[in-house]
């Protein structure tokens, strides 16, 4: 279990890769996962040695919370979708 504490760099590398993917693919698709991976990396840097299943659980919960927060901050806003009332070919 103490060997898992040395995997902080792998979680931070995964966060960096996910951030690069976020720049390539628009729409805040990978940003929540990047935040979750960075949180687990920082958790391990702080010295908390837990089992891998707890690390995956923390990753999942932080990623979900980050995704929900991102949707609230930059999600679809009211009135953003355009509804067409008439067809341009009807003139």
Buried (B, 14 or more C-beta within 10 A) or exposed (E): EEEBBEBBEBBBEBBBBBBEBBEEEEEBEBBBBBBBBBBBBBBBEEEBBBEEEBBEEBBEEBBEBBBEEBEEEEEEEEEEEEEEEEEEEEE
